[in-house]
Amino acid sequence: MNKPWFAVRKELSPRRRSFLAVMSFVLPLLVWSLVSYVPFIWHPQVEIIEAGEVDYFRTGMLVDRSVFEQERETLRAEGRELPTGTRTNPVYLPAPHEVATALYTAFSTEPQRRNEKWLHESLADSIQVIFWGFFLSSLIGVPLGILAGTYVAVSRLTEPFVEFFRYLPAPAFGALAVAILGIHDAPKIAIIFIGTFFQQVLVVANTTRKLDPALLEAALTLGARNAGLLFKVVIPGVASDLYRDMRILLGWAWTYLIVAEMIGASSGITWFITQQARYKNFDNVFAAILIIGIIGLTTDLILAWLGRRLFPWQRTARA
Amino acid sequence: MTQLELPSYRDQSPEVADRFTRLKERPVILEVKGLTKTFDTAQGPVTALKDISFRTHQREFVCVIGPSGCGKSTLVRTLAGLEDYSSGEVLLDGKPVHGPGPDRGMVFQGYTLFPWRTVKKNVMFGLELAGRSRTAAEEEALQWIDLVGLSKFVNAYPHQLSGGMKQRVAIARALANQPRILLMDEPFGALDAQSRAKMQGYLLEIWKNIDITIVFITHDLDEAIYLADRILVLKAHPGEVQELIEVPVPQPRTPTQCLSPEFLATKRRLEELIHPPGQEAEEGINGDRLNMVRMVPVNAKVESVL
């Protein structure tokens, strides 16, 4: 245990690795808790307990500390009843325990309006939109990318246009998508598709190009020809790298979700967040954001685990 | 320095001379006629190979050696069909060849095993492409793996093998196609000295036991003499055949022959061809040499190392 914690690109012991992984979550939580529970760190506002004789103060109201102090000074000078209050954080920064409670109550609270959805329904909607958008994009993007990375002709025919199109922001197609595809899930899936597809083709093509050409030469001298090269060397050779690319691209797809859910008939988790912010239920907003994070991280961990089973030859011997 | 009294590299014992006579009576496997290759570069065309002609007979072991930049790799890659040539002819069994094919196996200097395939699946690669059934391919592959002594590793992935083992799998993979000729491009260049010596021994064993003709590129003089029946010496700029040497060291080869007079005589000849005496002066003119000044403090109490 005398080994240094900071050594350039030296592996740490398993205990230290897990310790640091836990700390990466504990530290931000600690900062959040400190800011929430220790009054003198920030708490820029005052929650009114007794309004006193300030006519516009109401119990439970939040006012800036400077305003509160000023009113107190004025009343004290006039010798009237003083307002009382406790220092608190703004409404948009709920404390950890409030968010933790919201993680449960957000699922159990009935929607405020009849046409709004429960949280779990919103989540299911979002996951469906992401899935179909990403699935359809991959269905075309991955084969096209592999072909573009393998055959110069395909690359020259597709990549200039893809390069151009990928600079067009996906949200710009929102209105168009609704006009063409109606107001339900189809235009949302289209936005995810547009946001993912063009990046995907380029990323896949580049990864495919990184395949060691010596492997192709070896395959040629062993009798491989066009289709054999593609299916027996190129595809298996880049599969594990493509799998890693897909994990990263899936993260990007989530970024376009917020745009997708704002167009047409609003729905989904990000719409839930917008609504709750409008009602000033910031504990629900934080809870929903956390849920997205948890879903993302869990998906990635499952995919990483699956990747290790799918590509056992990638596992490098660890010292 | 006193020079050893050595025989001429051309002196062959009756047995060796008889063996070469019989060797040249065997059918010709590979014939190269006036092979020329020019590259187009920004500075104009460069001749990499110029008018190279030679022939190899069945089960012959030919080494190609030459100074760096003489195009030995280009030559073997051209023979494999990985590069095209400007003029001349490459005949395999009397028929011209174009492009790469399974009739010419190749082992590269870098490791080119398919990392996603196990040892067995790597060796099965060519057999699958040849349309062999799965069981037949597997059975054949196992025999070749056994031949290179890696039966214990059939299900290992390449990243679990040492460099020498990887090259043995690469040899098995190339041989599984039963090529007419095995081309080897400095296959042991990346190995340490011990592994390399071991691999040379294995390769001679394999060569003795199967019907294979080998063209082996190397820059290591000892390796060339130890392995080859004949050595094709190239010279650089442009790559041309300088001499085709018949190695007078009797077969079968053993490591102890490295100090025999025939071996040393051949090595002296190769040294003359590859590092000719006038060359160092020439390099000096090109500025490719160290510029030595004594970098020791004036009052240092260090004697000259000599």
Contacts between the chains, C-beta under 8 A, distances in Angstrom:
chain1	res1	chain2	res2	distance
A	212	B	112	7.8
A	214	B	108	6.1
A	214	B	110	5.4
A	214	B	112	4.8
A	215	B	112	5.8
A	215	B	114	6.3
A	217	B	82	5.5
A	217	B	100	7.7
A	217	B	106	7.9
A	217	B	108	7.3
A	217	B	112	7.2
A	218	B	106	7.2
A	218	B	108	6.4
A	218	B	112	3.8
A	218	B	114	7.9
A	218	B	170	7.9
A	219	B	114	7.9
A	219	B	125	7.3
A	220	B	81	7.6
A	220	B	82	6.7
A	220	B	100	4.0
A	221	B	80	5.4
A	221	B	81	7.6
A	221	B	82	7.2
A	221	B	100	5.0
A	221	B	101	7.7
A	221	B	102	7.5
A	221	B	104	6.6
A	221	B	105	6.5
A	221	B	106	4.0
A	221	B	174	7.3
A	221	B	183	7.9
A	222	B	102	6.0
A	222	B	105	7.7
A	222	B	125	5.6
A	222	B	126	4.1
A	222	B	129	6.7
A	222	B	173	6.9
A	222	B	174	7.3
A	222	B	177	6.2
A	223	B	101	6.3
A	223	B	102	3.3
A	223	B	126	5.5
A	223	B	129	4.7
A	223	B	130	6.4
A	223	B	177	6.4
A	224	B	125	7.9
A	224	B	129	5.8
A	228	B	129	5.6
A	232	B	125	7.2
A	232	B	128	7.6
A	232	B	129	7.3
A	233	B	114	7.1
A	236	B	114	7.4
A	236	B	116	4.9
A	236	B	117	7.8
A	237	B	114	7.1
A	237	B	115	7.9
A	237	B	116	6.7
A	239	B	116	7.3
A	240	B	116	7.4
A	311	B	116	7.2
A	312	B	157	7.3
A	313	B	115	5.6
A	313	B	116	5.1
A	313	B	117	7.7
A	313	B	118	7.9
A	313	B	157	4.2
A	313	B	158	7.6
A	313	B	159	6.8
A	314	B	115	8.0
A	316	B	159	6.3
A	317	B	159	7.1
A	317	B	160	6.9
